[in-house]
Amino acid sequence: MMKLKEKVNHAIDNLRPYLNNDGGDMELVDITEDYVVHVKLLGACQECSMSKMTIKAGLEETLKITAPEIVKVVAVEVD
């Protein structure tokens, strides 16, 4: 599963400059056995009304191409 984590982290890295421009960021928390990616939203992304769109249109769409086994991407709250 390490290769899959690398693909997900690479996709996040590609989004990071856009997230950082708005004062936000995200990090990979987990990839479940049923191929659901869990990410933690950081900074401005936690409160942003567009964060769901960023996850769907940004990260999830990219992963459909680079890691088609990924079913979906969801934001989780981790303390």
TIMI-2910 file (N, C-alpha, C, CB; in pm, 1 decimal, decimal comma, always signed):
<rs>
+----------+----------+----------+----------+----------+----------+----------+----------+----------+----------+----------+----------+------+
!      n_x !      n_y !      n_z !     ca_x !     ca_y !     ca_z !      c_x !      c_y !      c_z !     cb_x !     cb_y !     cb_z ! resn !
+----------+----------+----------+----------+----------+----------+----------+----------+----------+----------+----------+----------+------+
!    +83,1 !   -120,2 !     +0,0 !     +0,0 !     +0,0 !     +0,0 !    +87,1 !   +125,9 !     +0,0 !    -94,3 !     +0,2 !   +122,0 !  Met !
!   +216,5 !   +109,6 !    +23,6 !   +304,6 !   +226,1 !    +26,6 !   +304,3 !   +300,9 !   -105,8 !   +446,2 !   +183,9 !    +61,3 !  Met !
!   +301,4 !   +230,3 !   -214,7 !   +300,0 !   +294,7 !   -345,3 !   +175,6 !   +382,2 !   -359,9 !   +305,4 !   +189,5 !   -457,5 !  Lys !
!    +63,6 !   +334,9 !   -311,7 !    -60,9 !   +411,0 !   -318,6 !    -50,8 !   +536,8 !   -233,1 !   -180,1 !   +324,4 !   -273,0 !  Leu !
!     +8,6 !   +525,0 !   -115,0 !    +27,6 !   +643,1 !    -29,4 !   +115,1 !   +746,2 !    -98,9 !    +90,3 !   +603,2 !   +105,7 !  Lys !
!   +216,5 !   +699,9 !   -169,6 !   +303,0 !   +792,2 !   -244,1 !   +223,4 !   +867,1 !   -351,1 !   +420,2 !   +715,6 !   -309,2 !  Glu !
!   +135,1 !   +797,4 !   -420,7 !    +52,6 !   +861,2 !   -523,1 !    -39,1 !   +966,2 !   -461,7 !    -30,1 !   +756,6 !   -597,9 !  Lys !
!    -99,5 !   +933,3 !   -349,3 !   -189,8 !  +1027,7 !   -283,4 !   -112,1 !  +1149,3 !   -233,6 !   -263,9 !   +959,5 !   -166,1 !  Val !
!     +1,8 !  +1125,2 !   -170,1 !    +82,8 !  +1237,5 !   -121,7 !   +133,5 !  +1324,6 !   -235,8 !   +200,7 !  +1185,9 !    -40,4 !  Asn !
!   +165,1 !  +1263,9 !   -348,4 !   +207,9 !  +1340,2 !   -465,9 !    +93,4 !  +1429,6 !   -516,4 !   +255,5 !  +1244,4 !   -578,6 !  His !
!    -27,2 !  +1375,2 !   -519,2 !   -143,3 !  +1453,8 !   -561,8 !   -168,0 !  +1570,4 !   -465,8 !   -268,8 !  +1364,4 !   -570,4 !  Ala !
!   -153,5 !  +1545,2 !   -336,1 !   -168,7 !  +1652,5 !   -237,0 !    -59,4 !  +1757,0 !   -256,7 !   -163,8 !  +1595,5 !    -92,5 !  Ile !
!    +62,2 !  +1712,0 !   -280,9 !   +172,9 !  +1805,1 !   -304,1 !   +145,9 !  +1895,2 !   -424,0 !   +303,3 !  +1728,2 !   -325,3 !  Asp !
!    +81,6 !  +1840,6 !   -527,5 !    +48,6 !  +1920,8 !   -645,2 !    -57,9 !  +2025,6 !   -614,6 !     +1,2 !  +1830,7 !   -758,3 !  Asn !
!   -146,8 !  +1996,4 !   -521,0 !   -249,8 !  +2092,8 !   -480,2 !   -197,5 !  +2194,2 !   -379,0 !   -369,2 !  +2019,6 !   -421,5 !  Leu !
!    -94,7 !  +2157,2 !   -307,2 !    -46,5 !  +2236,9 !   -193,6 !    -21,2 !  +2384,4 !   -225,3 !    +79,5 !  +2176,7 !   -141,6 !  Arg !
!    +41,9 !  +2420,1 !   -337,4 !    +63,5 !  +2563,6 !   -363,0 !    -67,4 !  +2643,6 !   -367,5 !   +138,2 !  +2581,8 !   -494,7 !  Pro !
!   -171,6 !  +2585,2 !   -422,3 !   -301,0 !  +2654,0 !   -429,3 !   -363,4 !  +2665,3 !   -290,9 !   -396,8 !  +2579,9 !   -524,7 !  Tyr !
!   -350,7 !  +2560,2 !   -212,8 !   -402,6 !  +2562,8 !    -76,4 !   -326,6 !  +2664,3 !     +7,8 !   -393,6 !  +2423,5 !    -12,6 !  Leu !
!   -194,8 !  +2664,0 !     -5,1 !   -110,8 !  +2755,4 !    +72,3 !   -138,7 !  +2901,1 !    +36,8 !    +36,7 !  +2723,7 !    +49,3 !  Asn !
!   -169,6 !  +2927,9 !    -89,7 !   -201,3 !  +3065,0 !   -131,2 !   -319,5 !  +3121,2 !    -53,9 !   -230,7 !  +3069,6 !   -280,6 !  Asn !
!   -410,3 !  +3033,9 !    -13,4 !   -528,6 !  +3077,0 !    +61,2 !   -512,9 !  +3053,8 !   +211,4 !   -651,9 !  +3003,6 !    +10,5 !  Asp !
!   -392,5 !  +3019,7 !   +254,9 !   -366,7 !  +3000,9 !   +396,9 !   -405,9 !  +2864,6 !   +451,2 !   -437,6 !  +3104,5 !   +472,9 !  Gly !
!   -420,8 !  +2767,7 !   +361,2 !   -462,6 !  +2634,6 !   +403,8 !   -365,0 !  +2526,6 !   +363,5 !   -597,0 !  +2603,0 !   +347,8 !  Gly !
!   -401,7 !  +2404,9 !   +397,2 !   -321,1 !  +2288,6 !   +361,5 !   -403,7 !  +2163,4 !   +389,9 !   -185,3 !  +2286,3 !   +440,6 !  Asp !
!   -354,9 !  +2048,3 !   +351,3 !   -417,6 !  +1920,9 !   +385,9 !   -309,3 !  +1816,5 !   +396,9 !   -524,5 !  +1879,2 !   +281,1 !  Met !
!   -339,0 !  +1713,4 !   +475,0 !   -243,8 !  +1603,6 !   +488,0 !   -318,3 !  +1471,3 !   +486,5 !   -160,4 !  +1617,6 !   +617,4 !  Glu !
!   -249,6 !  +1370,3 !   +437,2 !   -305,1 !  +1235,7 !   +433,7 !   -309,1 !  +1179,3 !   +574,5 !   -222,9 !  +1144,2 !   +340,7 !  Leu !
!   -425,4 !  +1126,3 !   +613,1 !   -440,7 !  +1061,8 !   +742,9 !   -434,9 !   +910,4 !   +726,5 !   -573,0 !  +1104,1 !   +809,8 !  Val !
!   -512,1 !   +858,1 !   +628,5 !   -522,3 !   +714,0 !   +614,0 !   -581,2 !   +679,8 !   +478,2 !   -607,5 !   +653,7 !   +726,6 !  Asp !
!   -555,7 !   +557,9 !   +435,2 !   -624,0 !   +498,7 !   +320,3 !   -682,6 !   +368,3 !   +372,9 !   -525,7 !   +475,5 !   +195,1 !  Ile !
!   -814,4 !   +356,5 !   +367,3 !   -879,8 !   +237,9 !   +422,3 !   -863,0 !   +118,7 !   +328,8 !  -1028,9 !   +265,2 !   +447,0 !  Thr !
!   -898,1 !     +1,8 !   +379,6 !   -888,9 !   -120,7 !   +299,7 !   -983,5 !   -118,0 !   +180,5 !   -919,0 !   -242,1 !   +386,2 !  Glu !
!  -1090,6 !    -38,5 !   +191,5 !  -1182,9 !    -26,5 !    +78,4 !  -1151,8 !    +96,3 !     -6,8 !  -1327,1 !    -19,8 !   +128,5 !  Asp !
!  -1027,9 !   +144,8 !     +3,3 !   -973,6 !   +250,0 !    -82,6 !  -1043,3 !   +385,6 !    -70,1 !   -980,6 !   +205,5 !   -223,8 !  Tyr !
!  -1074,2 !   +422,2 !    +51,1 !  -1123,6 !   +557,0 !    +79,4 !  -1007,6 !   +633,4 !   +142,5 !  -1251,3 !   +555,0 !   +174,4 !  Val !
!   -976,7 !   +748,8 !    +83,6 !   -868,2 !   +832,3 !   +134,0 !   -924,6 !   +928,9 !   +237,1 !   -797,8 !   +909,3 !    +18,4 !  Val !
!   -861,2 !   +933,8 !   +354,6 !   -899,5 !  +1027,3 !   +460,3 !   -791,1 !  +1134,3 !   +467,9 !   -918,1 !   +954,0 !   +599,1 !  His !
!   -832,2 !  +1260,2 !   +455,1 !   -739,3 !  +1371,3 !   +465,9 !   -782,5 !  +1463,8 !   +578,7 !   -730,3 !  +1448,2 !   +333,0 !  Val !
!   -685,9 !  +1531,6 !   +636,5 !   -712,8 !  +1632,0 !   +739,0 !   -692,2 !  +1768,4 !   +676,6 !   -621,2 !  +1612,7 !   +864,3 !  Lys !
!   -792,0 !  +1855,2 !   +689,2 !   -781,4 !  +1991,3 !   +639,8 !   -713,9 !  +2076,5 !   +745,6 !   -920,4 !  +2048,5 !   +602,8 !  Leu !
!   -622,5 !  +2161,7 !   +702,3 !   -544,6 !  +2243,3 !   +793,5 !   -560,0 !  +2391,7 !   +760,3 !   -397,4 !  +2202,5 !   +788,8 !  Leu !
!   -536,8 !  +2475,2 !   +859,2 !   -540,1 !  +2620,3 !   +839,1 !   -674,6 !  +2667,1 !   +788,6 !   -432,1 !  +2662,6 !   +742,3 !  Gly !
!   -670,6 !  +2754,6 !   +689,7 !   -792,7 !  +2814,2 !   +635,1 !   -885,8 !  +2710,6 !   +572,3 !   -757,0 !  +2919,3 !   +532,0 !  Ala !
!   -832,6 !  +2597,5 !   +531,0 !   -915,8 !  +2493,9 !   +468,3 !  -1018,9 !  +2436,0 !   +565,3 !   -827,6 !  +2381,6 !   +414,5 !  Cys !
!   -990,2 !  +2444,1 !   +695,6 !  -1083,4 !  +2390,1 !   +794,3 !  -1216,2 !  +2464,5 !   +793,4 !  -1022,1 !  +2396,0 !   +933,1 !  Gln !
!  -1212,4 !  +2593,1 !   +768,3 !  -1332,5 !  +2676,7 !   +774,8 !  -1386,6 !  +2714,7 !   +637,3 !  -1302,9 !  +2802,0 !   +852,9 !  Glu !
!  -1313,1 !  +2683,5 !   +533,1 !  -1348,7 !  +2729,3 !   +398,4 !  -1469,6 !  +2654,8 !   +343,2 !  -1230,3 !  +2712,1 !   +304,0 !  Cys !
!  -1562,8 !  +2730,6 !   +289,5 !  -1682,2 !  +2670,0 !   +230,5 !  -1650,2 !  +2595,7 !   +100,9 !  -1787,5 !  +2776,9 !   +204,1 !  Ser !
!  -1535,9 !  +2621,3 !    +42,1 !  -1497,2 !  +2557,0 !    -83,4 !  -1413,5 !  +2430,6 !    -62,3 !  -1420,1 !  +2654,8 !   -168,9 !  Met !
!  -1388,1 !  +2393,6 !    +62,4 !  -1300,0 !  +2279,1 !    +87,2 !  -1355,4 !  +2149,2 !    +30,4 !  -1276,7 !  +2263,1 !   +235,6 !  Ser !
!  -1487,1 !  +2130,7 !    +36,1 !  -1545,5 !  +2008,7 !    -22,1 !  -1523,4 !  +2006,1 !   -172,8 !  -1696,9 !  +1999,7 !     +9,7 !  Lys !
!  -1532,6 !  +2122,3 !   -236,5 !  -1508,3 !  +2131,5 !   -380,6 !  -1361,2 !  +2102,2 !   -410,5 !  -1548,0 !  +2271,9 !   -434,3 !  Met !
!  -1272,3 !  +2151,6 !   -327,3 !  -1129,5 !  +2124,4 !   -346,1 !  -1101,9 !  +1975,6 !   -336,9 !  -1045,5 !  +2200,2 !   -242,3 !  Thr !
!  -1164,2 !  +1910,2 !   -241,4 !  -1144,0 !  +1765,8 !   -225,6 !  -1199,7 !  +1691,6 !   -346,5 !  -1210,9 !  +1714,8 !    -95,7 !  Ile !
!  -1321,7 !  +1724,8 !   -388,4 !  -1385,2 !  +1653,4 !   -499,6 !  -1319,5 !  +1687,0 !   -633,0 !  -1534,0 !  +1686,6 !   -505,5 !  Lys !
!  -1313,5 !  +1815,7 !   -667,1 !  -1265,7 !  +1857,2 !   -799,0 !  -1114,0 !  +1855,5 !   -808,9 !  -1316,9 !  +1995,6 !   -831,2 !  Ala !
!  -1047,2 !  +1872,3 !   -697,2 !   -901,6 !  +1874,3 !   -699,7 !   -841,5 !  +1738,1 !   -674,6 !   -849,6 !  +1971,2 !   -598,5 !  Gly !
!   -842,9 !  +1696,2 !   -551,1 !   -774,6 !  +1573,0 !   -512,3 !   -841,2 !  +1447,7 !   -568,3 !   -768,4 !  +1563,6 !   -362,3 !  Leu !
!   -971,3 !  +1435,7 !   -552,6 !  -1039,5 !  +1313,2 !   -596,3 !  -1030,9 !  +1294,5 !   -747,6 !  -1186,2 !  +1316,1 !   -552,9 !  Glu !
!  -1048,7 !  +1400,9 !   -823,8 !  -1040,2 !  +1389,7 !   -970,0 !   -898,1 !  +1352,3 !  -1014,4 !  -1083,2 !  +1522,4 !  -1036,6 !  Glu !
!   -798,1 !  +1409,0 !   -949,4 !   -659,3 !  +1374,0 !   -981,3 !   -632,9 !  +1227,3 !   -952,0 !   -561,5 !  +1462,1 !   -901,9 !  Thr !
!   -683,1 !  +1181,2 !   -838,8 !   -659,6 !  +1041,6 !   -799,7 !   -733,9 !   +943,1 !   -889,2 !   -701,3 !  +1020,1 !   -655,2 !  Leu !
!   -844,9 !   +984,0 !   -948,2 !   -914,9 !   +895,1 !  -1041,7 !   -826,3 !   +861,6 !  -1160,6 !  -1045,9 !   +959,5 !  -1090,1 !  Lys !
!   -734,2 !   +952,2 !  -1191,3 !   -641,9 !   +930,5 !  -1303,1 !   -516,7 !   +856,9 !  -1257,2 !   -603,3 !  +1064,4 !  -1367,6 !  Ile !
!   -455,6 !   +904,1 !  -1147,8 !   -327,0 !   +848,3 !  -1105,1 !   -339,7 !   +724,3 !  -1017,5 !   -249,5 !   +952,5 !  -1031,1 !  Thr !
!   -452,9 !   +710,5 !   -949,7 !   -476,3 !   +594,8 !   -862,5 !   -623,5 !   +555,3 !   -872,2 !   -436,6 !   +626,5 !   -713,9 !  Ala !
!   -662,2 !   +495,6 !   -984,7 !   -804,4 !   +468,1 !  -1009,0 !   -869,6 !   +373,7 !   -908,8 !   -820,5 !   +411,2 !  -1144,7 !  Pro !
!   -789,1 !   +304,8 !   -827,9 !   -846,9 !   +217,2 !   -726,8 !   -909,7 !   +295,2 !   -611,3 !   -740,8 !   +123,5 !   -673,5 !  Glu !
!   -874,4 !   +422,3 !   -598,3 !   -932,5 !   +507,0 !   -493,6 !  -1080,4 !   +531,1 !   -524,7 !   -855,5 !   +642,8 !   -482,2 !  Ile !
!  -1165,3 !   +504,4 !   -426,7 !  -1310,5 !   +516,4 !   -443,1 !  -1356,0 !   +659,2 !   -418,3 !  -1383,8 !   +420,5 !   -348,1 !  Val !
!  -1307,7 !   +718,6 !   -307,0 !  -1343,6 !   +857,1 !   -277,2 !  -1245,0 !   +913,6 !   -176,6 !  -1488,7 !   +867,0 !   -223,2 !  Lys !
!  -1254,7 !  +1045,7 !   -159,7 !  -1171,8 !  +1118,0 !    -64,7 !  -1265,5 !  +1189,8 !    +32,5 !  -1075,2 !  +1219,1 !   -137,5 !  Val !
!  -1238,5 !  +1175,0 !   +161,5 !  -1319,7 !  +1241,9 !   +262,7 !  -1229,5 !  +1316,0 !   +360,6 !  -1409,2 !  +1140,4 !   +337,5 !  Val !
!  -1281,4 !  +1427,4 !   +411,7 !  -1210,5 !  +1503,2 !   +514,7 !  -1252,9 !  +1449,8 !   +651,4 !  -1239,9 !  +1657,1 !   +502,5 !  Ala !
!  -1155,0 !  +1433,1 !   +737,4 !  -1183,0 !  +1387,1 !   +873,7 !  -1122,6 !  +1485,1 !   +971,9 !  -1127,4 !  +1244,1 !   +897,9 !  Val !
!  -1178,7 !  +1486,9 !  +1091,9 !  -1122,3 !  +1570,1 !  +1197,3 !  -1038,3 !  +1481,8 !  +1288,0 !  -1234,0 !  +1643,3 !  +1277,8 !  Glu !
!   -914,1 !  +1520,0 !  +1304,4 !   -822,0 !  +1443,8 !  +1387,2 !   -762,5 !  +1538,9 !  +1489,9 !   -710,3 !  +1375,6 !  +1301,2 !  Val !
!   -769,4 !  +1500,6 !  +1614,4 !   -712,9 !  +1585,4 !  +1721,0 !   -571,7 !  +1542,0 !  +1755,2 !   -801,0 !  +1580,7 !  +1847,2 !  Asp !
+----------+----------+----------+----------+----------+----------+----------+----------+----------+----------+----------+----------+------+
</rs>
